Amino acid sequence: MPTEFFMPMKKVPTITHQQKQITVVNGKPVFYEPEELKAARAKLMAHLGQHVPAKKYSGPIRLMVKWCFPIKGKHQDGEWKSTKPDTDNLQKLLKDCMTDCGYWKDDALVASEIVEKFWAELPGIYIRIEEL
């Protein structure tokens, strides 16, 4: 049985996982998350935490994600969004959060991935996970 849900959000997190920062402590490089990335992670974890499946996925899965961004300018509801951020950048933080929440053992189980971006009157993130 697939896991399927929509997380309505007035502002969809667009900061990317790649935006980690680096500093030097005692002569050694140390990576850290800036506040904006920590806030985006916390927001995703809070929303995702409400939909964790009773049993972790353990085999190959298909992950479908529809990113629905608040309409700006002359865009229409359901129109494709072909501007930044890139889908691959959006997915990284989301999948890391899903792993941390316990959706699956490892996001390497995602063998098929469908990612789409739209302008939407109801912004948020639609997620569907199915076993392959």
C-alpha positions as a printed NumPy array, in Angstrom:
array([[  0.   ,   0.   ,   0.   ],
       [  1.541,   3.319,  -1.009],
       [  2.205,   6.185,   1.365],
       [  0.613,   9.348,  -0.014],
       [  0.082,  12.794,   1.5  ],
       [  0.173,  16.56 ,   0.889],
       [  1.919,  18.988,   3.216],
       [  0.394,  22.461,   2.738],
       [  2.954,  25.246,   3.287],
       [  2.594,  28.961,   2.683],
       [  6.311,  29.073,   1.917],
       [  7.896,  25.957,   0.445],
       [ 11.515,  25.588,   1.668],
       [ 13.839,  26.384,  -1.232],
       [ 17.197,  26.459,   0.531],
       [ 19.335,  23.612,  -0.728],
       [ 21.411,  21.049,   1.101],
       [ 24.448,  22.35 ,  -0.806],
       [ 24.274,  25.596,   1.15 ],
       [ 26.159,  24.177,   4.123],
       [ 28.922,  26.469,   5.322],
       [ 32.495,  25.761,   6.287],
       [ 34.614,  27.28 ,   9.029],
       [ 38.03 ,  26.473,  10.443],
       [ 38.364,  25.299,  14.05 ],
       [ 41.826,  24.552,  15.431],
       [ 43.188,  24.516,  11.886],
       [ 40.642,  21.948,  10.67 ],
       [ 37.678,  22.568,   8.329],
       [ 34.28 ,  22.058,   9.959],
       [ 30.976,  22.   ,   8.049],
       [ 27.897,  23.548,   9.629],
       [ 24.342,  24.441,   8.672],
       [ 23.441,  28.124,   8.489],
       [ 20.286,  29.157,  10.393],
       [ 18.133,  29.257,   7.233],
       [ 19.032,  25.634,   6.415],
       [ 18.371,  24.545,  10.025],
       [ 14.954,  26.258,   9.885],
       [ 14.078,  24.571,   6.562],
       [ 15.14 ,  21.173,   7.947],
       [ 13.051,  21.697,  11.114],
       [  9.999,  22.726,   9.054],
       [ 10.287,  19.667,   6.792],
       [ 10.857,  17.33 ,   9.749],
       [  7.755,  18.688,  11.538],
       [  5.562,  18.165,   8.467],
       [  7.075,  14.8  ,   7.5  ],
       [  6.88 ,  13.492,  11.07 ],
       [  3.078,  13.426,  10.811],
       [  3.108,  10.948,   7.905],
       [  5.811,   8.387,   8.764],
       [  4.654,   4.902,   7.699],
       [  4.144,   2.315,  10.451],
       [  6.846,   0.145,   8.857],
       [ 10.017,   1.453,   7.199],
       [ 10.359,   0.744,   3.508],
       [ 13.094,  -1.861,   3.038],
       [ 13.054,  -2.656,  -0.686],
       [ 13.183,  -0.641,  -3.908],
       [ 10.712,   2.235,  -4.033],
       [  9.394,   4.927,  -6.352],
       [  9.288,   8.417,  -4.863],
       [  6.998,  10.941,  -6.52 ],
       [  7.219,  14.543,  -5.32 ],
       [  5.256,  17.517,  -6.613],
       [  6.606,  20.847,  -5.39 ],
       [  3.786,  23.407,  -5.448],
       [  5.047,  26.983,  -5.225],
       [  2.902,  30.026,  -4.399],
       [  1.761,  31.781,  -7.566],
       [  3.744,  34.882,  -8.501],
       [  3.191,  37.272, -11.374],
       [  0.994,  36.1  , -14.242],
       [  1.38 ,  32.373, -13.578],
       [ -1.676,  30.096, -13.424],
       [ -2.587,  27.361, -10.946],
       [ -1.017,  24.085, -12.115],
       [  1.39 ,  25.749, -14.559],
       [  4.847,  24.158, -14.757],
       [  7.535,  26.083, -12.821],
       [ 10.688,  26.239, -14.938],
       [ 12.732,  28.603, -12.777],
       [ 15.053,  27.978,  -9.832],
       [ 15.46 ,  26.145,  -7.558],
       [ 16.51 ,  23.012,  -9.436],
       [ 14.57 ,  19.848,  -8.597],
       [ 17.698,  17.864,  -7.709],
       [ 18.678,  20.489,  -5.133],
       [ 15.179,  20.505,  -3.601],
       [ 15.096,  16.707,  -3.34 ],
       [ 18.346,  16.249,  -1.408],
       [ 17.214,  17.959,   1.797],
       [ 13.74 ,  16.402,   1.557],
       [ 15.113,  12.858,   1.184],
       [ 17.61 ,  13.401,   4.027],
       [ 14.736,  14.505,   6.271],
       [ 12.625,  11.516,   5.203],
       [ 15.529,   9.21 ,   6.085],
       [ 15.923,  10.916,   9.491],
       [ 12.16 ,  10.558,  10.141],
       [ 12.302,   6.818,   9.423],
       [ 10.505,   6.454,   6.097],
       [ 13.216,   4.03 ,   4.965],
       [ 16.585,   2.693,   6.067],
       [ 18.472,   4.571,   3.357],
       [ 17.414,   6.877,   0.531],
       [ 19.445,   4.638,  -1.799],
       [ 16.247,   2.508,  -1.843],
       [ 14.732,   5.16 ,  -4.132],
       [ 15.139,   3.361,  -7.463],
       [ 12.609,   5.487,  -9.358],
       [ 12.079,   9.177,  -8.788],
       [  9.534,  11.537, -10.319],
       [  9.973,  15.19 ,  -9.364],
       [  7.82 ,  18.02 , -10.684],
       [  7.477,  21.736,  -9.926],
       [  4.316,  23.775, -10.366],
       [  2.84 ,  27.159,  -9.56 ],
       [ -0.15 ,  26.526,  -7.285],
       [ -2.968,  28.305,  -5.482],
       [ -2.418,  25.833,  -2.628],
       [  1.356,  25.744,  -2.093],
       [  3.058,  22.785,  -0.463],
       [  4.628,  19.418,  -1.199],
       [  2.784,  16.311,  -2.436],
       [  4.553,  13.   ,  -1.759],
       [  3.768,   9.461,  -2.873],
       [  5.936,   6.451,  -2.065],
       [  5.278,   3.034,  -3.545],
       [  7.108,  -0.277,  -3.425],
       [  8.471,  -1.545,  -6.723]])
